[in-house]
Amino acid sequence: FEPAKTRRMLARFILPVQLFTVFKSGIDPSLLEYFSVMIPVVGVCSFAGKRIGGMFEPKDFKSTLYGLIVGLGGICIYNGISSI
């Protein structure tokens, strides 16, 4: 799939699942507090991501992104093993 189609497919899946989960578990004041903090953070990160993403060639960006994913996976594995 091309990137635009993949993003649309993920958005069509993830958003309904998240909404279903939120409404099934109920809305309480702590959830509203998290949303009020999350909305500005997501906005700033989206803006920064567009600016940073335009600074790299697609091939370099892909390599960097894969490196970050592998690095974060390594951190998660390390944290999972160290807590055993």
Phi and psi in radians as a Rosetta constraint file:
Dihedral C 1 N 2 CA 2 C 2 CIRCULARHARMONIC -1.350 0.35
Dihedral N 2 CA 2 C 2 N 3 CIRCULARHARMONIC 2.774 0.35
Dihedral C 2 N 3 CA 3 C 3 CIRCULARHARMONIC -0.987 0.35
Dihedral N 3 CA 3 C 3 N 4 CIRCULARHARMONIC -0.741 0.35
Dihedral C 3 N 4 CA 4 C 4 CIRCULARHARMONIC -1.104 0.35
Dihedral N 4 CA 4 C 4 N 5 CIRCULARHARMONIC -0.715 0.35
Dihedral C 4 N 5 CA 5 C 5 CIRCULARHARMONIC -1.181 0.35
Dihedral N 5 CA 5 C 5 N 6 CIRCULARHARMONIC -0.686 0.35
Dihedral C 5 N 6 CA 6 C 6 CIRCULARHARMONIC -1.100 0.35
Dihedral N 6 CA 6 C 6 N 7 CIRCULARHARMONIC -0.752 0.35
Dihedral C 6 N 7 CA 7 C 7 CIRCULARHARMONIC -1.088 0.35
Dihedral N 7 CA 7 C 7 N 8 CIRCULARHARMONIC -0.726 0.35
Dihedral C 7 N 8 CA 8 C 8 CIRCULARHARMONIC -1.122 0.35
Dihedral N 8 CA 8 C 8 N 9 CIRCULARHARMONIC -0.730 0.35
Dihedral C 8 N 9 CA 9 C 9 CIRCULARHARMONIC -1.121 0.35
Dihedral N 9 CA 9 C 9 N 10 CIRCULARHARMONIC -0.755 0.35
Dihedral C 9 N 10 CA 10 C 10 CIRCULARHARMONIC -1.134 0.35
Dihedral N 10 CA 10 C 10 N 11 CIRCULARHARMONIC -0.722 0.35
Dihedral C 10 N 11 CA 11 C 11 CIRCULARHARMONIC -1.106 0.35
Dihedral N 11 CA 11 C 11 N 12 CIRCULARHARMONIC -0.685 0.35
Dihedral C 11 N 12 CA 12 C 12 CIRCULARHARMONIC -1.197 0.35
Dihedral N 12 CA 12 C 12 N 13 CIRCULARHARMONIC -0.423 0.35
Dihedral C 12 N 13 CA 13 C 13 CIRCULARHARMONIC -1.582 0.35
Dihedral N 13 CA 13 C 13 N 14 CIRCULARHARMONIC -0.869 0.35
Dihedral C 13 N 14 CA 14 C 14 CIRCULARHARMONIC -1.187 0.35
Dihedral N 14 CA 14 C 14 N 15 CIRCULARHARMONIC -0.779 0.35
Dihedral C 14 N 15 CA 15 C 15 CIRCULARHARMONIC -1.056 0.35
Dihedral N 15 CA 15 C 15 N 16 CIRCULARHARMONIC -0.867 0.35
Dihedral C 15 N 16 CA 16 C 16 CIRCULARHARMONIC -1.079 0.35
Dihedral N 16 CA 16 C 16 N 17 CIRCULARHARMONIC -0.651 0.35
Dihedral C 16 N 17 CA 17 C 17 CIRCULARHARMONIC -1.140 0.35
Dihedral N 17 CA 17 C 17 N 18 CIRCULARHARMONIC -0.743 0.35
Dihedral C 17 N 18 CA 18 C 18 CIRCULARHARMONIC -1.131 0.35
Dihedral N 18 CA 18 C 18 N 19 CIRCULARHARMONIC -0.762 0.35
Dihedral C 18 N 19 CA 19 C 19 CIRCULARHARMONIC -1.104 0.35
Dihedral N 19 CA 19 C 19 N 20 CIRCULARHARMONIC -0.748 0.35
Dihedral C 19 N 20 CA 20 C 20 CIRCULARHARMONIC -1.042 0.35
Dihedral N 20 CA 20 C 20 N 21 CIRCULARHARMONIC -0.773 0.35
Dihedral C 20 N 21 CA 21 C 21 CIRCULARHARMONIC -1.113 0.35
Dihedral N 21 CA 21 C 21 N 22 CIRCULARHARMONIC -0.756 0.35
Dihedral C 21 N 22 CA 22 C 22 CIRCULARHARMONIC -1.123 0.35
Dihedral N 22 CA 22 C 22 N 23 CIRCULARHARMONIC -0.819 0.35
Dihedral C 22 N 23 CA 23 C 23 CIRCULARHARMONIC -1.281 0.35
Dihedral N 23 CA 23 C 23 N 24 CIRCULARHARMONIC -0.503 0.35
Dihedral C 23 N 24 CA 24 C 24 CIRCULARHARMONIC -1.246 0.35
Dihedral N 24 CA 24 C 24 N 25 CIRCULARHARMONIC -0.669 0.35
Dihedral C 24 N 25 CA 25 C 25 CIRCULARHARMONIC -1.424 0.35
Dihedral N 25 CA 25 C 25 N 26 CIRCULARHARMONIC -0.258 0.35
Dihedral C 25 N 26 CA 26 C 26 CIRCULARHARMONIC 1.627 0.35
Dihedral N 26 CA 26 C 26 N 27 CIRCULARHARMONIC 2.666 0.35
Dihedral C 26 N 27 CA 27 C 27 CIRCULARHARMONIC -1.840 0.35
Dihedral N 27 CA 27 C 27 N 28 CIRCULARHARMONIC 2.129 0.35
Dihedral C 27 N 28 CA 28 C 28 CIRCULARHARMONIC -2.163 0.35
Dihedral N 28 CA 28 C 28 N 29 CIRCULARHARMONIC 2.986 0.35
Dihedral C 28 N 29 CA 29 C 29 CIRCULARHARMONIC -1.028 0.35
Dihedral N 29 CA 29 C 29 N 30 CIRCULARHARMONIC -0.597 0.35
Dihedral C 29 N 30 CA 30 C 30 CIRCULARHARMONIC -1.170 0.35
Dihedral N 30 CA 30 C 30 N 31 CIRCULARHARMONIC -0.602 0.35
Dihedral C 30 N 31 CA 31 C 31 CIRCULARHARMONIC -1.149 0.35
Dihedral N 31 CA 31 C 31 N 32 CIRCULARHARMONIC -0.727 0.35
Dihedral C 31 N 32 CA 32 C 32 CIRCULARHARMONIC -1.128 0.35
Dihedral N 32 CA 32 C 32 N 33 CIRCULARHARMONIC -0.608 0.35
Dihedral C 32 N 33 CA 33 C 33 CIRCULARHARMONIC -1.127 0.35
Dihedral N 33 CA 33 C 33 N 34 CIRCULARHARMONIC -0.768 0.35
Dihedral C 33 N 34 CA 34 C 34 CIRCULARHARMONIC -1.077 0.35
Dihedral N 34 CA 34 C 34 N 35 CIRCULARHARMONIC -0.741 0.35
Dihedral C 34 N 35 CA 35 C 35 CIRCULARHARMONIC -1.088 0.35
Dihedral N 35 CA 35 C 35 N 36 CIRCULARHARMONIC -0.703 0.35
Dihedral C 35 N 36 CA 36 C 36 CIRCULARHARMONIC -1.162 0.35
Dihedral N 36 CA 36 C 36 N 37 CIRCULARHARMONIC -0.498 0.35
Dihedral C 36 N 37 CA 37 C 37 CIRCULARHARMONIC -1.442 0.35
Dihedral N 37 CA 37 C 37 N 38 CIRCULARHARMONIC -0.643 0.35
Dihedral C 37 N 38 CA 38 C 38 CIRCULARHARMONIC -1.223 0.35
Dihedral N 38 CA 38 C 38 N 39 CIRCULARHARMONIC -0.661 0.35
Dihedral C 38 N 39 CA 39 C 39 CIRCULARHARMONIC -1.048 0.35
Dihedral N 39 CA 39 C 39 N 40 CIRCULARHARMONIC -0.873 0.35
Dihedral C 39 N 40 CA 40 C 40 CIRCULARHARMONIC -1.134 0.35
Dihedral N 40 CA 40 C 40 N 41 CIRCULARHARMONIC -0.611 0.35
Dihedral C 40 N 41 CA 41 C 41 CIRCULARHARMONIC -1.137 0.35
Dihedral N 41 CA 41 C 41 N 42 CIRCULARHARMONIC -0.767 0.35
Dihedral C 41 N 42 CA 42 C 42 CIRCULARHARMONIC -1.104 0.35
Dihedral N 42 CA 42 C 42 N 43 CIRCULARHARMONIC -0.697 0.35
Dihedral C 42 N 43 CA 43 C 43 CIRCULARHARMONIC -1.088 0.35
Dihedral N 43 CA 43 C 43 N 44 CIRCULARHARMONIC -0.812 0.35
Dihedral C 43 N 44 CA 44 C 44 CIRCULARHARMONIC -1.132 0.35
Dihedral N 44 CA 44 C 44 N 45 CIRCULARHARMONIC -0.740 0.35
Dihedral C 44 N 45 CA 45 C 45 CIRCULARHARMONIC -1.155 0.35
Dihedral N 45 CA 45 C 45 N 46 CIRCULARHARMONIC -0.658 0.35
Dihedral C 45 N 46 CA 46 C 46 CIRCULARHARMONIC -1.117 0.35
Dihedral N 46 CA 46 C 46 N 47 CIRCULARHARMONIC -0.781 0.35
Dihedral C 46 N 47 CA 47 C 47 CIRCULARHARMONIC -1.085 0.35
Dihedral N 47 CA 47 C 47 N 48 CIRCULARHARMONIC -0.815 0.35
Dihedral C 47 N 48 CA 48 C 48 CIRCULARHARMONIC -1.135 0.35
Dihedral N 48 CA 48 C 48 N 49 CIRCULARHARMONIC -0.668 0.35
Dihedral C 48 N 49 CA 49 C 49 CIRCULARHARMONIC -1.114 0.35
Dihedral N 49 CA 49 C 49 N 50 CIRCULARHARMONIC -0.700 0.35
Dihedral C 49 N 50 CA 50 C 50 CIRCULARHARMONIC -1.148 0.35
Dihedral N 50 CA 50 C 50 N 51 CIRCULARHARMONIC -0.709 0.35
Dihedral C 50 N 51 CA 51 C 51 CIRCULARHARMONIC -1.175 0.35
Dihedral N 51 CA 51 C 51 N 52 CIRCULARHARMONIC -0.812 0.35
Dihedral C 51 N 52 CA 52 C 52 CIRCULARHARMONIC -1.203 0.35
Dihedral N 52 CA 52 C 52 N 53 CIRCULARHARMONIC -0.714 0.35
Dihedral C 52 N 53 CA 53 C 53 CIRCULARHARMONIC -1.069 0.35
Dihedral N 53 CA 53 C 53 N 54 CIRCULARHARMONIC -0.539 0.35
Dihedral C 53 N 54 CA 54 C 54 CIRCULARHARMONIC -1.358 0.35
Dihedral N 54 CA 54 C 54 N 55 CIRCULARHARMONIC -0.159 0.35
Dihedral C 54 N 55 CA 55 C 55 CIRCULARHARMONIC -1.498 0.35
Dihedral N 55 CA 55 C 55 N 56 CIRCULARHARMONIC -0.260 0.35
Dihedral C 55 N 56 CA 56 C 56 CIRCULARHARMONIC -1.910 0.35
Dihedral N 56 CA 56 C 56 N 57 CIRCULARHARMONIC 2.636 0.35
Dihedral C 56 N 57 CA 57 C 57 CIRCULARHARMONIC -1.233 0.35
Dihedral N 57 CA 57 C 57 N 58 CIRCULARHARMONIC 2.573 0.35
Dihedral C 57 N 58 CA 58 C 58 CIRCULARHARMONIC -0.956 0.35
Dihedral N 58 CA 58 C 58 N 59 CIRCULARHARMONIC -0.679 0.35
Dihedral C 58 N 59 CA 59 C 59 CIRCULARHARMONIC -1.146 0.35
Dihedral N 59 CA 59 C 59 N 60 CIRCULARHARMONIC -0.759 0.35
Dihedral C 59 N 60 CA 60 C 60 CIRCULARHARMONIC -1.167 0.35
Dihedral N 60 CA 60 C 60 N 61 CIRCULARHARMONIC -0.689 0.35
Dihedral C 60 N 61 CA 61 C 61 CIRCULARHARMONIC -1.103 0.35
Dihedral N 61 CA 61 C 61 N 62 CIRCULARHARMONIC -0.715 0.35
Dihedral C 61 N 62 CA 62 C 62 CIRCULARHARMONIC -1.089 0.35
Dihedral N 62 CA 62 C 62 N 63 CIRCULARHARMONIC -0.770 0.35
Dihedral C 62 N 63 CA 63 C 63 CIRCULARHARMONIC -1.116 0.35
Dihedral N 63 CA 63 C 63 N 64 CIRCULARHARMONIC -0.746 0.35
Dihedral C 63 N 64 CA 64 C 64 CIRCULARHARMONIC -1.122 0.35
Dihedral N 64 CA 64 C 64 N 65 CIRCULARHARMONIC -0.752 0.35
Dihedral C 64 N 65 CA 65 C 65 CIRCULARHARMONIC -1.110 0.35
Dihedral N 65 CA 65 C 65 N 66 CIRCULARHARMONIC -0.773 0.35
Dihedral C 65 N 66 CA 66 C 66 CIRCULARHARMONIC -1.079 0.35
Dihedral N 66 CA 66 C 66 N 67 CIRCULARHARMONIC -0.689 0.35
Dihedral C 66 N 67 CA 67 C 67 CIRCULARHARMONIC -1.079 0.35
Dihedral N 67 CA 67 C 67 N 68 CIRCULARHARMONIC -0.738 0.35
Dihedral C 67 N 68 CA 68 C 68 CIRCULARHARMONIC -1.118 0.35
Dihedral N 68 CA 68 C 68 N 69 CIRCULARHARMONIC -0.718 0.35
Dihedral C 68 N 69 CA 69 C 69 CIRCULARHARMONIC -1.117 0.35
Dihedral N 69 CA 69 C 69 N 70 CIRCULARHARMONIC -0.780 0.35
Dihedral C 69 N 70 CA 70 C 70 CIRCULARHARMONIC -1.115 0.35
Dihedral N 70 CA 70 C 70 N 71 CIRCULARHARMONIC -0.729 0.35
Dihedral C 70 N 71 CA 71 C 71 CIRCULARHARMONIC -1.091 0.35
Dihedral N 71 CA 71 C 71 N 72 CIRCULARHARMONIC -0.791 0.35
Dihedral C 71 N 72 CA 72 C 72 CIRCULARHARMONIC -1.143 0.35
Dihedral N 72 CA 72 C 72 N 73 CIRCULARHARMONIC -0.651 0.35
Dihedral C 72 N 73 CA 73 C 73 CIRCULARHARMONIC -1.082 0.35
Dihedral N 73 CA 73 C 73 N 74 CIRCULARHARMONIC -0.723 0.35
Dihedral C 73 N 74 CA 74 C 74 CIRCULARHARMONIC -1.081 0.35
Dihedral N 74 CA 74 C 74 N 75 CIRCULARHARMONIC -0.718 0.35
Dihedral C 74 N 75 CA 75 C 75 CIRCULARHARMONIC -1.105 0.35
Dihedral N 75 CA 75 C 75 N 76 CIRCULARHARMONIC -0.755 0.35
Dihedral C 75 N 76 CA 76 C 76 CIRCULARHARMONIC -1.109 0.35
Dihedral N 76 CA 76 C 76 N 77 CIRCULARHARMONIC -0.735 0.35
Dihedral C 76 N 77 CA 77 C 77 CIRCULARHARMONIC -1.117 0.35
Dihedral N 77 CA 77 C 77 N 78 CIRCULARHARMONIC -0.773 0.35
Dihedral C 77 N 78 CA 78 C 78 CIRCULARHARMONIC -1.042 0.35
Dihedral N 78 CA 78 C 78 N 79 CIRCULARHARMONIC -0.810 0.35
Dihedral C 78 N 79 CA 79 C 79 CIRCULARHARMONIC -1.116 0.35
Dihedral N 79 CA 79 C 79 N 80 CIRCULARHARMONIC -0.645 0.35
Dihedral C 79 N 80 CA 80 C 80 CIRCULARHARMONIC -1.178 0.35
Dihedral N 80 CA 80 C 80 N 81 CIRCULARHARMONIC -0.704 0.35
Dihedral C 80 N 81 CA 81 C 81 CIRCULARHARMONIC -1.298 0.35
Dihedral N 81 CA 81 C 81 N 82 CIRCULARHARMONIC -0.680 0.35
Dihedral C 81 N 82 CA 82 C 82 CIRCULARHARMONIC -1.213 0.35
Dihedral N 82 CA 82 C 82 N 83 CIRCULARHARMONIC -0.358 0.35
Dihedral C 82 N 83 CA 83 C 83 CIRCULARHARMONIC -1.569 0.35
Dihedral N 83 CA 83 C 83 N 84 CIRCULARHARMONIC 0.000 0.35
